Amino acid sequence: MSDSLTDREIALRALSGVTRDNKTGCLISSKLDRKGRATVRYQAHGHTKRELAHRAIYRVLYRPLAANEELRRTCRDTRCVEPAHFALSTV
Ligand SMILES: [Zn+2]
């Protein structure tokens, strides 16, 4: 028995309450950290975890990111969680 959300539920949470910017096509999250980055918070194994929202969404849509991979956004807006704006690069 677990209180943890599935990855899909985490991604849905990350996508809740977003606003579409019709000019840029960005999906703007209202849940930002102190640096202005879109984040998602959830319970996992009794602890509150916070993760960058675009990384959680990418994991559900495609696969987990490898340690040497960086997920950027073509729009360069750190509030954006629009998957079409995700750009994977190797560091
Ligand atoms: Zn964007």
PDB file of the backbone (N, CA, C, O) and the ligand in Angstrom, with CONECT records:
HET     ZN  A 101       1
ATOM      1  N   MET A   1       0.859  -1.196   0.000  1.00  0.00           N
ATOM      2  CA  MET A   1       0.000   0.000   0.000  1.00  0.00           C
ATOM      3  C   MET A   1       0.888   1.236   0.000  1.00  0.00           C
ATOM      4  O   MET A   1       1.814   1.345   0.803  1.00  0.00           O
ATOM      5  N   SER A   2       0.599   2.173  -0.910  1.00  0.00           N
ATOM      6  CA  SER A   2       1.455   3.346  -1.049  1.00  0.00           C
ATOM      7  C   SER A   2       0.608   4.595  -1.212  1.00  0.00           C
ATOM      8  O   SER A   2      -0.466   4.560  -1.812  1.00  0.00           O
ATOM      9  N   ASP A   3       1.105   5.699  -0.668  1.00  0.00           N
ATOM     10  CA  ASP A   3       0.423   6.978  -0.849  1.00  0.00           C
ATOM     11  C   ASP A   3       1.006   7.741  -2.037  1.00  0.00           C
ATOM     12  O   ASP A   3       0.618   8.882  -2.289  1.00  0.00           O
ATOM     13  N   SER A   4       1.925   7.127  -2.761  1.00  0.00           N
ATOM     14  CA  SER A   4       2.626   7.833  -3.816  1.00  0.00           C
ATOM     15  C   SER A   4       1.777   7.941  -5.070  1.00  0.00           C
ATOM     16  O   SER A   4       1.025   7.029  -5.413  1.00  0.00           O
ATOM     17  N   LEU A   5       1.910   9.063  -5.739  1.00  0.00           N
ATOM     18  CA  LEU A   5       1.242   9.247  -7.021  1.00  0.00           C
ATOM     19  C   LEU A   5       2.018   8.513  -8.100  1.00  0.00           C
ATOM     20  O   LEU A   5       3.230   8.333  -7.991  1.00  0.00           O
ATOM     21  N   THR A   6       1.317   8.093  -9.137  1.00  0.00           N
ATOM     22  CA  THR A   6       2.004   7.536 -10.296  1.00  0.00           C
ATOM     23  C   THR A   6       2.623   8.678 -11.095  1.00  0.00           C
ATOM     24  O   THR A   6       2.254   9.839 -10.917  1.00  0.00           O
ATOM     25  N   ASP A   7       3.567   8.344 -11.979  1.00  0.00           N
ATOM     26  CA  ASP A   7       4.178   9.370 -12.822  1.00  0.00           C
ATOM     27  C   ASP A   7       3.122  10.111 -13.635  1.00  0.00           C
ATOM     28  O   ASP A   7       3.223  11.321 -13.837  1.00  0.00           O
ATOM     29  N   ARG A   8       2.112   9.385 -14.101  1.00  0.00           N
ATOM     30  CA  ARG A   8       1.055  10.007 -14.892  1.00  0.00           C
ATOM     31  C   ARG A   8       0.292  11.041 -14.067  1.00  0.00           C
ATOM     32  O   ARG A   8      -0.017  12.131 -14.550  1.00  0.00           O
ATOM     33  N   GLU A   9      -0.004  10.687 -12.826  1.00  0.00           N
ATOM     34  CA  GLU A   9      -0.710  11.629 -11.946  1.00  0.00           C
ATOM     35  C   GLU A   9       0.150  12.857 -11.653  1.00  0.00           C
ATOM     36  O   GLU A   9      -0.360  13.973 -11.550  1.00  0.00           O
ATOM     37  N   ILE A  10       1.457  12.642 -11.519  1.00  0.00           N
ATOM     38  CA  ILE A  10       2.367  13.763 -11.284  1.00  0.00           C
ATOM     39  C   ILE A  10       2.374  14.699 -12.491  1.00  0.00           C
ATOM     40  O   ILE A  10       2.348  15.921 -12.340  1.00  0.00           O
ATOM     41  N   ALA A  11       2.411  14.116 -13.689  1.00  0.00           N
ATOM     42  CA  ALA A  11       2.410  14.938 -14.897  1.00  0.00           C
ATOM     43  C   ALA A  11       1.095  15.704 -15.038  1.00  0.00           C
ATOM     44  O   ALA A  11       1.091  16.874 -15.421  1.00  0.00           O
ATOM     45  N   LEU A  12      -0.023  15.039 -14.727  1.00  0.00           N
ATOM     46  CA  LEU A  12      -1.319  15.723 -14.802  1.00  0.00           C
ATOM     47  C   LEU A  12      -1.366  16.876 -13.810  1.00  0.00           C
ATOM     48  O   LEU A  12      -1.902  17.942 -14.111  1.00  0.00           O
ATOM     49  N   ARG A  13      -0.804  16.658 -12.631  1.00  0.00           N
ATOM     50  CA  ARG A  13      -0.746  17.737 -11.641  1.00  0.00           C
ATOM     51  C   ARG A  13       0.105  18.894 -12.165  1.00  0.00           C
ATOM     52  O   ARG A  13      -0.242  20.061 -11.985  1.00  0.00           O
ATOM     53  N   ALA A  14       1.225  18.555 -12.818  1.00  0.00           N
ATOM     54  CA  ALA A  14       2.116  19.589 -13.360  1.00  0.00           C
ATOM     55  C   ALA A  14       1.417  20.407 -14.449  1.00  0.00           C
ATOM     56  O   ALA A  14       1.752  21.569 -14.679  1.00  0.00           O
ATOM     57  N   LEU A  15       0.439  19.779 -15.116  1.00  0.00           N
ATOM     58  CA  LEU A  15      -0.260  20.450 -16.214  1.00  0.00           C
ATOM     59  C   LEU A  15      -1.559  21.116 -15.756  1.00  0.00           C
ATOM     60  O   LEU A  15      -2.253  21.733 -16.564  1.00  0.00           O
ATOM     61  N   SER A  16      -1.891  20.999 -14.478  1.00  0.00           N
ATOM     62  CA  SER A  16      -3.138  21.600 -14.016  1.00  0.00           C
ATOM     63  C   SER A  16      -2.919  23.092 -13.738  1.00  0.00           C
ATOM     64  O   SER A  16      -1.868  23.503 -13.247  1.00  0.00           O
ATOM     65  N   GLY A  17      -3.913  23.865 -14.057  1.00  0.00           N
ATOM     66  CA  GLY A  17      -3.841  25.295 -13.776  1.00  0.00           C
ATOM     67  C   GLY A  17      -2.900  26.070 -14.667  1.00  0.00           C
ATOM     68  O   GLY A  17      -2.416  27.135 -14.283  1.00  0.00           O
ATOM     69  N   VAL A  18      -2.630  25.545 -15.866  1.00  0.00           N
ATOM     70  CA  VAL A  18      -1.755  26.269 -16.785  1.00  0.00           C
ATOM     71  C   VAL A  18      -2.576  27.224 -17.650  1.00  0.00           C
ATOM     72  O   VAL A  18      -3.785  27.061 -17.811  1.00  0.00           O
ATOM     73  N   THR A  19      -1.895  28.212 -18.194  1.00  0.00           N
ATOM     74  CA  THR A  19      -2.531  29.189 -19.071  1.00  0.00           C
ATOM     75  C   THR A  19      -1.807  29.204 -20.405  1.00  0.00           C
ATOM     76  O   THR A  19      -0.577  29.239 -20.447  1.00  0.00           O
ATOM     77  N   ARG A  20      -2.566  29.177 -21.498  1.00  0.00           N
ATOM     78  CA  ARG A  20      -1.963  29.236 -22.823  1.00  0.00           C
ATOM     79  C   ARG A  20      -1.655  30.678 -23.194  1.00  0.00           C
ATOM     80  O   ARG A  20      -2.526  31.547 -23.141  1.00  0.00           O
ATOM     81  N   ASP A  21      -0.399  30.920 -23.573  1.00  0.00           N
ATOM     82  CA  ASP A  21      -0.048  32.231 -24.117  1.00  0.00           C
ATOM     83  C   ASP A  21      -0.237  32.167 -25.628  1.00  0.00           C
ATOM     84  O   ASP A  21       0.529  31.504 -26.328  1.00  0.00           O
ATOM     85  N   ASN A  22      -1.248  32.850 -26.121  1.00  0.00           N
ATOM     86  CA  ASN A  22      -1.590  32.736 -27.534  1.00  0.00           C
ATOM     87  C   ASN A  22      -0.535  33.321 -28.462  1.00  0.00           C
ATOM     88  O   ASN A  22      -0.485  32.981 -29.644  1.00  0.00           O
ATOM     89  N   LYS A  23       0.295  34.187 -27.935  1.00  0.00           N
ATOM     90  CA  LYS A  23       1.333  34.801 -28.761  1.00  0.00           C
ATOM     91  C   LYS A  23       2.504  33.845 -28.978  1.00  0.00           C
ATOM     92  O   LYS A  23       3.021  33.730 -30.090  1.00  0.00           O
ATOM     93  N   THR A  24       2.917  33.163 -27.912  1.00  0.00           N
ATOM     94  CA  THR A  24       4.100  32.302 -27.981  1.00  0.00           C
ATOM     95  C   THR A  24       3.756  30.824 -28.095  1.00  0.00           C
ATOM     96  O   THR A  24       4.609  30.018 -28.467  1.00  0.00           O
ATOM     97  N   GLY A  25       2.504  30.455 -27.777  1.00  0.00           N
ATOM     98  CA  GLY A  25       2.122  29.055 -27.732  1.00  0.00           C
ATOM     99  C   GLY A  25       2.542  28.354 -26.458  1.00  0.00           C
ATOM    100  O   GLY A  25       2.322  27.153 -26.309  1.00  0.00           O
ATOM    101  N   CYS A  26       3.142  29.084 -25.543  1.00  0.00           N
ATOM    102  CA  CYS A  26       3.593  28.495 -24.280  1.00  0.00           C
ATOM    103  C   CYS A  26       2.408  28.115 -23.396  1.00  0.00           C
ATOM    104  O   CYS A  26       1.367  28.772 -23.400  1.00  0.00           O
ATOM    105  N   LEU A  27       2.598  27.030 -22.638  1.00  0.00           N
ATOM    106  CA  LEU A  27       1.674  26.681 -21.563  1.00  0.00           C
ATOM    107  C   LEU A  27       2.335  27.143 -20.276  1.00  0.00           C
ATOM    108  O   LEU A  27       3.311  26.548 -19.820  1.00  0.00           O
ATOM    109  N   ILE A  28       1.800  28.205 -19.697  1.00  0.00           N
ATOM    110  CA  ILE A  28       2.450  28.845 -18.563  1.00  0.00           C
ATOM    111  C   ILE A  28       1.903  28.290 -17.253  1.00  0.00           C
ATOM    112  O   ILE A  28       0.702  28.356 -16.989  1.00  0.00           O
ATOM    113  N   SER A  29       2.796  27.746 -16.442  1.00  0.00           N
ATOM    114  CA  SER A  29       2.418  27.229 -15.135  1.00  0.00           C
ATOM    115  C   SER A  29       2.335  28.366 -14.128  1.00  0.00           C
ATOM    116  O   SER A  29       3.071  29.348 -14.223  1.00  0.00           O
ATOM    117  N   SER A  30       1.431  28.226 -13.162  1.00  0.00           N
ATOM    118  CA  SER A  30       1.339  29.215 -12.084  1.00  0.00           C
ATOM    119  C   SER A  30       2.092  28.744 -10.846  1.00  0.00           C
ATOM    120  O   SER A  30       2.230  29.493  -9.879  1.00  0.00           O
ATOM    121  N   LYS A  31       2.580  27.501 -10.874  1.00  0.00           N
ATOM    122  CA  LYS A  31       3.289  26.955  -9.709  1.00  0.00           C
ATOM    123  C   LYS A  31       4.785  27.069  -9.954  1.00  0.00           C
ATOM    124  O   LYS A  31       5.398  26.211 -10.589  1.00  0.00           O
ATOM    125  N   LEU A  32       5.354  28.143  -9.438  1.00  0.00           N
ATOM    126  CA  LEU A  32       6.755  28.442  -9.714  1.00  0.00           C
ATOM    127  C   LEU A  32       7.580  28.387  -8.437  1.00  0.00           C
ATOM    128  O   LEU A  32       7.081  28.649  -7.343  1.00  0.00           O
ATOM    129  N   ASP A  33       8.853  28.041  -8.601  1.00  0.00           N
ATOM    130  CA  ASP A  33       9.745  28.117  -7.452  1.00  0.00           C
ATOM    131  C   ASP A  33      10.334  29.526  -7.371  1.00  0.00           C
ATOM    132  O   ASP A  33       9.945  30.413  -8.132  1.00  0.00           O
ATOM    133  N   ARG A  34      11.265  29.723  -6.453  1.00  0.00           N
ATOM    134  CA  ARG A  34      11.791  31.074  -6.230  1.00  0.00           C
ATOM    135  C   ARG A  34      12.554  31.606  -7.425  1.00  0.00           C
ATOM    136  O   ARG A  34      12.704  32.817  -7.588  1.00  0.00           O
ATOM    137  N   LYS A  35      13.043  30.689  -8.272  1.00  0.00           N
ATOM    138  CA  LYS A  35      13.756  31.116  -9.472  1.00  0.00           C
ATOM    139  C   LYS A  35      12.811  31.299 -10.661  1.00  0.00           C
ATOM    140  O   LYS A  35      13.258  31.575 -11.774  1.00  0.00           O
ATOM    141  N   GLY A  36      11.510  31.146 -10.425  1.00  0.00           N
ATOM    142  CA  GLY A  36      10.557  31.343 -11.498  1.00  0.00           C
ATOM    143  C   GLY A  36      10.408  30.157 -12.416  1.00  0.00           C
ATOM    144  O   GLY A  36       9.946  30.301 -13.547  1.00  0.00           O
ATOM    145  N   ARG A  37      10.795  28.976 -11.943  1.00  0.00           N
ATOM    146  CA  ARG A  37      10.688  27.773 -12.759  1.00  0.00           C
ATOM    147  C   ARG A  37       9.424  27.000 -12.413  1.00  0.00           C
ATOM    148  O   ARG A  37       9.046  26.906 -11.246  1.00  0.00           O
ATOM    149  N   ALA A  38       8.772  26.445 -13.434  1.00  0.00           N
ATOM    150  CA  ALA A  38       7.586  25.629 -13.206  1.00  0.00           C
ATOM    151  C   ALA A  38       7.965  24.379 -12.425  1.00  0.00           C
ATOM    152  O   ALA A  38       8.894  23.665 -12.803  1.00  0.00           O
ATOM    153  N   THR A  39       7.255  24.115 -11.348  1.00  0.00           N
ATOM    154  CA  THR A  39       7.544  22.953 -10.512  1.00  0.00           C
ATOM    155  C   THR A  39       6.272  22.187 -10.230  1.00  0.00           C
ATOM    156  O   THR A  39       5.164  22.687 -10.424  1.00  0.00           O
ATOM    157  N   VAL A  40       6.452  20.958  -9.766  1.00  0.00           N
ATOM    158  CA  VAL A  40       5.311  20.158  -9.315  1.00  0.00           C
ATOM    159  C   VAL A  40       5.708  19.533  -7.976  1.00  0.00           C
ATOM    160  O   VAL A  40       6.818  19.028  -7.809  1.00  0.00           O
ATOM    161  N   ARG A  41       4.775  19.582  -7.036  1.00  0.00           N
ATOM    162  CA  ARG A  41       5.007  19.006  -5.702  1.00  0.00           C
ATOM    163  C   ARG A  41       4.090  17.821  -5.531  1.00  0.00           C
ATOM    164  O   ARG A  41       2.937  17.842  -5.961  1.00  0.00           O
ATOM    165  N   TYR A  42       4.614  16.779  -4.893  1.00  0.00           N
ATOM    166  CA  TYR A  42       3.796  15.598  -4.643  1.00  0.00           C
ATOM    167  C   TYR A  42       4.395  14.801  -3.497  1.00  0.00           C
ATOM    168  O   TYR A  42       5.557  14.973  -3.129  1.00  0.00           O
ATOM    169  N   GLN A  43       3.567  13.922  -2.945  1.00  0.00           N
ATOM    170  CA  GLN A  43       4.002  13.037  -1.878  1.00  0.00           C
ATOM    171  C   GLN A  43       4.587  11.764  -2.479  1.00  0.00           C
ATOM    172  O   GLN A  43       4.009  11.175  -3.392  1.00  0.00           O
ATOM    173  N   ALA A  44       5.722  11.351  -1.966  1.00  0.00           N
ATOM    174  CA  ALA A  44       6.304  10.087  -2.391  1.00  0.00           C
ATOM    175  C   ALA A  44       6.940   9.436  -1.179  1.00  0.00           C
ATOM    176  O   ALA A  44       7.863   9.985  -0.578  1.00  0.00           O
ATOM    177  N   HIS A  45       6.446   8.275  -0.829  1.00  0.00           N
ATOM    178  CA  HIS A  45       6.972   7.505   0.302  1.00  0.00           C
ATOM    179  C   HIS A  45       7.011   8.364   1.577  1.00  0.00           C
ATOM    180  O   HIS A  45       7.980   8.332   2.336  1.00  0.00           O
ATOM    181  N   GLY A  46       5.939   9.126   1.789  1.00  0.00           N
ATOM    182  CA  GLY A  46       5.815   9.894   3.021  1.00  0.00           C
ATOM    183  C   GLY A  46       6.541  11.223   3.036  1.00  0.00           C
ATOM    184  O   GLY A  46       6.507  11.936   4.039  1.00  0.00           O
ATOM    185  N   HIS A  47       7.199  11.566   1.939  1.00  0.00           N
ATOM    186  CA  HIS A  47       7.912  12.836   1.870  1.00  0.00           C
ATOM    187  C   HIS A  47       7.322  13.706   0.762  1.00  0.00           C
ATOM    188  O   HIS A  47       6.822  13.204  -0.245  1.00  0.00           O
ATOM    189  N   THR A  48       7.394  15.027   0.971  1.00  0.00           N
ATOM    190  CA  THR A  48       7.005  15.932  -0.094  1.00  0.00           C
ATOM    191  C   THR A  48       8.183  16.128  -1.031  1.00  0.00           C
ATOM    192  O   THR A  48       9.266  16.543  -0.617  1.00  0.00           O
ATOM    193  N   LYS A  49       7.953  15.824  -2.293  1.00  0.00           N
ATOM    194  CA  LYS A  49       8.997  16.001  -3.292  1.00  0.00           C
ATOM    195  C   LYS A  49       8.632  17.158  -4.199  1.00  0.00           C
ATOM    196  O   LYS A  49       7.455  17.407  -4.461  1.00  0.00           O
ATOM    197  N   ARG A  50       9.641  17.864  -4.676  1.00  0.00           N
ATOM    198  CA  ARG A  50       9.405  18.922  -5.649  1.00  0.00           C
ATOM    199  C   ARG A  50      10.314  18.668  -6.833  1.00  0.00           C
ATOM    200  O   ARG A  50      11.510  18.415  -6.684  1.00  0.00           O
ATOM    201  N   GLU A  51       9.729  18.740  -7.998  1.00  0.00           N
ATOM    202  CA  GLU A  51      10.455  18.421  -9.221  1.00  0.00           C
ATOM    203  C   GLU A  51      10.149  19.488 -10.264  1.00  0.00           C
ATOM    204  O   GLU A  51       9.077  20.094 -10.254  1.00  0.00           O
ATOM    205  N   LEU A  52      11.104  19.709 -11.163  1.00  0.00           N
ATOM    206  CA  LEU A  52      10.835  20.623 -12.265  1.00  0.00           C
ATOM    207  C   LEU A  52       9.747  20.019 -13.144  1.00  0.00           C
ATOM    208  O   LEU A  52       9.842  18.867 -13.570  1.00  0.00           O
ATOM    209  N   ALA A  53       8.709  20.814 -13.410  1.00  0.00           N
ATOM    210  CA  ALA A  53       7.501  20.292 -14.047  1.00  0.00           C
ATOM    211  C   ALA A  53       7.779  19.735 -15.440  1.00  0.00           C
ATOM    212  O   ALA A  53       7.237  18.693 -15.806  1.00  0.00           O
ATOM    213  N   HIS A  54       8.618  20.418 -16.222  1.00  0.00           N
ATOM    214  CA  HIS A  54       8.833  19.952 -17.592  1.00  0.00           C
ATOM    215  C   HIS A  54       9.559  18.612 -17.620  1.00  0.00           C
ATOM    216  O   HIS A  54       9.361  17.821 -18.542  1.00  0.00           O
ATOM    217  N   ARG A  55      10.398  18.349 -16.621  1.00  0.00           N
ATOM    218  CA  ARG A  55      11.091  17.062 -16.562  1.00  0.00           C
ATOM    219  C   ARG A  55      10.118  15.931 -16.229  1.00  0.00           C
ATOM    220  O   ARG A  55      10.220  14.835 -16.778  1.00  0.00           O
ATOM    221  N   ALA A  56       9.166  16.209 -15.316  1.00  0.00           N
ATOM    222  CA  ALA A  56       8.171  15.203 -14.947  1.00  0.00           C
ATOM    223  C   ALA A  56       7.273  14.885 -16.141  1.00  0.00           C
ATOM    224  O   ALA A  56       6.932  13.726 -16.379  1.00  0.00           O
ATOM    225  N   ILE A  57       6.895  15.913 -16.886  1.00  0.00           N
ATOM    226  CA  ILE A  57       6.032  15.712 -18.053  1.00  0.00           C
ATOM    227  C   ILE A  57       6.781  14.937 -19.134  1.00  0.00           C
ATOM    228  O   ILE A  57       6.219  14.041 -19.763  1.00  0.00           O
ATOM    229  N   TYR A  58       8.032  15.280 -19.344  1.00  0.00           N
ATOM    230  CA  TYR A  58       8.832  14.581 -20.348  1.00  0.00           C
ATOM    231  C   TYR A  58       8.947  13.094 -20.014  1.00  0.00           C
ATOM    232  O   TYR A  58       8.854  12.241 -20.896  1.00  0.00           O
ATOM    233  N   ARG A  59       9.148  12.800 -18.738  1.00  0.00           N
ATOM    234  CA  ARG A  59       9.299  11.407 -18.303  1.00  0.00           C
ATOM    235  C   ARG A  59       8.073  10.581 -18.648  1.00  0.00           C
ATOM    236  O   ARG A  59       8.192   9.430 -19.069  1.00  0.00           O
ATOM    237  N   VAL A  60       6.896  11.164 -18.472  1.00  0.00           N
ATOM    238  CA  VAL A  60       5.669  10.428 -18.745  1.00  0.00           C
ATOM    239  C   VAL A  60       5.434  10.302 -20.249  1.00  0.00           C
ATOM    240  O   VAL A  60       4.987   9.256 -20.720  1.00  0.00           O
ATOM    241  N   LEU A  61       5.727  11.345 -20.994  1.00  0.00           N
ATOM    242  CA  LEU A  61       5.481  11.317 -22.438  1.00  0.00           C
ATOM    243  C   LEU A  61       6.486  10.439 -23.169  1.00  0.00           C
ATOM    244  O   LEU A  61       6.132   9.779 -24.145  1.00  0.00           O
ATOM    245  N   TYR A  62       7.733  10.421 -22.711  1.00  0.00           N
ATOM    246  CA  TYR A  62       8.791   9.730 -23.452  1.00  0.00           C
ATOM    247  C   TYR A  62       9.499   8.710 -22.581  1.00  0.00           C
ATOM    248  O   TYR A  62       9.205   7.518 -22.672  1.00  0.00           O
ATOM    249  N   ARG A  63      10.419   9.147 -21.744  1.00  0.00           N
ATOM    250  CA  ARG A  63      11.204   8.241 -20.911  1.00  0.00           C
ATOM    251  C   ARG A  63      11.930   9.086 -19.863  1.00  0.00           C
ATOM    252  O   ARG A  63      11.996  10.309 -19.987  1.00  0.00           O
ATOM    253  N   PRO A  64      12.467   8.441 -18.843  1.00  0.00           N
ATOM    254  CA  PRO A  64      13.235   9.213 -17.862  1.00  0.00           C
ATOM    255  C   PRO A  64      14.479   9.823 -18.496  1.00  0.00           C
ATOM    256  O   PRO A  64      15.066   9.250 -19.414  1.00  0.00           O
ATOM    257  N   LEU A  65      14.868  10.972 -18.004  1.00  0.00           N
ATOM    258  CA  LEU A  65      16.073  11.621 -18.512  1.00  0.00           C
ATOM    259  C   LEU A  65      17.309  10.931 -17.940  1.00  0.00           C
ATOM    260  O   LEU A  65      17.332  10.534 -16.775  1.00  0.00           O
ATOM    261  N   ALA A  66      18.316  10.799 -18.763  1.00  0.00           N
ATOM    262  CA  ALA A  66      19.587  10.258 -18.297  1.00  0.00           C
ATOM    263  C   ALA A  66      20.372  11.359 -17.591  1.00  0.00           C
ATOM    264  O   ALA A  66      20.069  12.543 -17.735  1.00  0.00           O
ATOM    265  N   ALA A  67      21.378  10.955 -16.829  1.00  0.00           N
ATOM    266  CA  ALA A  67      22.143  11.916 -16.025  1.00  0.00           C
ATOM    267  C   ALA A  67      22.844  12.955 -16.894  1.00  0.00           C
ATOM    268  O   ALA A  67      23.050  14.089 -16.461  1.00  0.00           O
ATOM    269  N   ASN A  68      23.208  12.579 -18.103  1.00  0.00           N
ATOM    270  CA  ASN A  68      23.946  13.503 -18.977  1.00  0.00           C
ATOM    271  C   ASN A  68      23.027  14.239 -19.942  1.00  0.00           C
ATOM    272  O   ASN A  68      23.497  14.854 -20.900  1.00  0.00           O
ATOM    273  N   GLU A  69      21.726  14.183 -19.700  1.00  0.00           N
ATOM    274  CA  GLU A  69      20.783  14.866 -20.584  1.00  0.00           C
ATOM    275  C   GLU A  69      20.179  16.079 -19.881  1.00  0.00           C
ATOM    276  O   GLU A  69      19.856  16.047 -18.694  1.00  0.00           O
ATOM    277  N   GLU A  70      20.042  17.133 -20.652  1.00  0.00           N
ATOM    278  CA  GLU A  70      19.449  18.356 -20.154  1.00  0.00           C
ATOM    279  C   GLU A  70      18.211  18.638 -20.982  1.00  0.00           C
ATOM    280  O   GLU A  70      18.235  18.546 -22.209  1.00  0.00           O
ATOM    281  N   LEU A  71      17.122  18.986 -20.296  1.00  0.00           N
ATOM    282  CA  LEU A  71      15.887  19.293 -21.005  1.00  0.00           C
ATOM    283  C   LEU A  71      15.671  20.799 -20.992  1.00  0.00           C
ATOM    284  O   LEU A  71      15.317  21.383 -19.968  1.00  0.00           O
ATOM    285  N   ARG A  72      15.891  21.411 -22.144  1.00  0.00           N
ATOM    286  CA  ARG A  72      15.709  22.844 -22.274  1.00  0.00           C
ATOM    287  C   ARG A  72      14.380  23.118 -22.951  1.00  0.00           C
ATOM    288  O   ARG A  72      13.622  22.199 -23.264  1.00  0.00           O
ATOM    289  N   ARG A  73      14.109  24.395 -23.171  1.00  0.00           N
ATOM    290  CA  ARG A  73      12.891  24.779 -23.883  1.00  0.00           C
ATOM    291  C   ARG A  73      13.291  25.714 -25.021  1.00  0.00           C
ATOM    292  O   ARG A  73      14.107  26.617 -24.840  1.00  0.00           O
ATOM    293  N   THR A  74      12.714  25.486 -26.177  1.00  0.00           N
ATOM    294  CA  THR A  74      13.032  26.350 -27.309  1.00  0.00           C
ATOM    295  C   THR A  74      12.545  27.776 -27.065  1.00  0.00           C
ATOM    296  O   THR A  74      13.105  28.721 -27.622  1.00  0.00           O
ATOM    297  N   CYS A  75      11.519  27.944 -26.246  1.00  0.00           N
ATOM    298  CA  CYS A  75      10.976  29.275 -25.964  1.00  0.00           C
ATOM    299  C   CYS A  75      11.766  29.992 -24.865  1.00  0.00           C
ATOM    300  O   CYS A  75      11.606  31.196 -24.666  1.00  0.00           O
ATOM    301  N   ARG A  76      12.624  29.244 -24.152  1.00  0.00           N
ATOM    302  CA  ARG A  76      13.450  29.794 -23.069  1.00  0.00           C
ATOM    303  C   ARG A  76      12.637  30.364 -21.918  1.00  0.00           C
ATOM    304  O   ARG A  76      13.167  31.121 -21.105  1.00  0.00           O
ATOM    305  N   ASP A  77      11.364  30.014 -21.837  1.00  0.00           N
ATOM    306  CA  ASP A  77      10.535  30.478 -20.729  1.00  0.00           C
ATOM    307  C   ASP A  77      10.484  29.377 -19.670  1.00  0.00           C
ATOM    308  O   ASP A  77       9.923  28.308 -19.910  1.00  0.00           O
ATOM    309  N   THR A  78      11.063  29.637 -18.511  1.00  0.00           N
ATOM    310  CA  THR A  78      11.152  28.597 -17.475  1.00  0.00           C
ATOM    311  C   THR A  78       9.806  28.295 -16.822  1.00  0.00           C
ATOM    312  O   THR A  78       9.700  27.357 -16.033  1.00  0.00           O
ATOM    313  N   ARG A  79       8.782  29.076 -17.142  1.00  0.00           N
ATOM    314  CA  ARG A  79       7.437  28.794 -16.622  1.00  0.00           C
ATOM    315  C   ARG A  79       6.665  27.858 -17.547  1.00  0.00           C
ATOM    316  O   ARG A  79       5.579  27.391 -17.205  1.00  0.00           O
ATOM    317  N   CYS A  80       7.237  27.587 -18.725  1.00  0.00           N
ATOM    318  CA  CYS A  80       6.515  26.878 -19.781  1.00  0.00           C
ATOM    319  C   CYS A  80       6.568  25.360 -19.596  1.00  0.00           C
ATOM    320  O   CYS A  80       7.625  24.798 -19.309  1.00  0.00           O
ATOM    321  N   VAL A  81       5.409  24.700 -19.765  1.00  0.00           N
ATOM    322  CA  VAL A  81       5.344  23.241 -19.701  1.00  0.00           C
ATOM    323  C   VAL A  81       4.741  22.659 -20.984  1.00  0.00           C
ATOM    324  O   VAL A  81       4.179  21.564 -20.969  1.00  0.00           O
ATOM    325  N   GLU A  82       4.860  23.395 -22.089  1.00  0.00           N
ATOM    326  CA  GLU A  82       4.348  22.916 -23.381  1.00  0.00           C
ATOM    327  C   GLU A  82       5.345  21.892 -23.959  1.00  0.00           C
ATOM    328  O   GLU A  82       6.484  22.244 -24.269  1.00  0.00           O
ATOM    329  N   PRO A  83       4.912  20.618 -24.105  1.00  0.00           N
ATOM    330  CA  PRO A  83       5.854  19.595 -24.594  1.00  0.00           C
ATOM    331  C   PRO A  83       6.445  19.906 -25.966  1.00  0.00           C
ATOM    332  O   PRO A  83       7.572  19.500 -26.249  1.00  0.00           O
ATOM    333  N   ALA A  84       5.717  20.612 -26.819  1.00  0.00           N
ATOM    334  CA  ALA A  84       6.249  20.950 -28.142  1.00  0.00           C
ATOM    335  C   ALA A  84       7.436  21.895 -28.053  1.00  0.00           C
ATOM    336  O   ALA A  84       8.164  22.067 -29.030  1.00  0.00           O
ATOM    337  N   HIS A  85       7.637  22.500 -26.911  1.00  0.00           N
ATOM    338  CA  HIS A  85       8.751  23.431 -26.727  1.00  0.00           C
ATOM    339  C   HIS A  85       9.950  22.772 -26.056  1.00  0.00           C
ATOM    340  O   HIS A  85      10.969  23.424 -25.831  1.00  0.00           O
ATOM    341  N   PHE A  86       9.837  21.486 -25.737  1.00  0.00           N
ATOM    342  CA  PHE A  86      10.939  20.800 -25.051  1.00  0.00           C
ATOM    343  C   PHE A  86      12.036  20.481 -26.048  1.00  0.00           C
ATOM    344  O   PHE A  86      11.757  20.094 -27.183  1.00  0.00           O
ATOM    345  N   ALA A  87      13.265  20.640 -25.635  1.00  0.00           N
ATOM    346  CA  ALA A  87      14.415  20.335 -26.478  1.00  0.00           C
ATOM    347  C   ALA A  87      15.459  19.609 -25.630  1.00  0.00           C
ATOM    348  O   ALA A  87      15.996  20.165 -24.672  1.00  0.00           O
ATOM    349  N   LEU A  88      15.734  18.373 -25.996  1.00  0.00           N
ATOM    350  CA  LEU A  88      16.673  17.562 -25.245  1.00  0.00           C
ATOM    351  C   LEU A  88      18.081  17.800 -25.777  1.00  0.00           C
ATOM    352  O   LEU A  88      18.314  17.843 -26.985  1.00  0.00           O
ATOM    353  N   SER A  89      19.000  17.952 -24.848  1.00  0.00           N
ATOM    354  CA  SER A  89      20.394  18.074 -25.276  1.00  0.00           C
ATOM    355  C   SER A  89      21.276  17.274 -24.322  1.00  0.00           C
ATOM    356  O   SER A  89      20.938  17.082 -23.155  1.00  0.00           O
ATOM    357  N   THR A  90      22.389  16.823 -24.830  1.00  0.00           N
ATOM    358  CA  THR A  90      23.349  16.064 -24.026  1.00  0.00           C
ATOM    359  C   THR A  90      24.415  17.013 -23.509  1.00  0.00           C
ATOM    360  O   THR A  90      24.955  17.835 -24.250  1.00  0.00           O
ATOM    361  N   VAL A  91      24.704  16.884 -22.230  1.00  0.00           N
ATOM    362  CA  VAL A  91      25.705  17.791 -21.629  1.00  0.00           C
ATOM    363  C   VAL A  91      27.017  17.050 -21.425  1.00  0.00           C
ATOM    364  O   VAL A  91      27.984  17.631 -20.933  1.00  0.00           O
TER     365      VAL A  91
HETATM  366 ZN    ZN A 101       7.118  27.590 -24.287  1.00  0.00          ZN2+
END
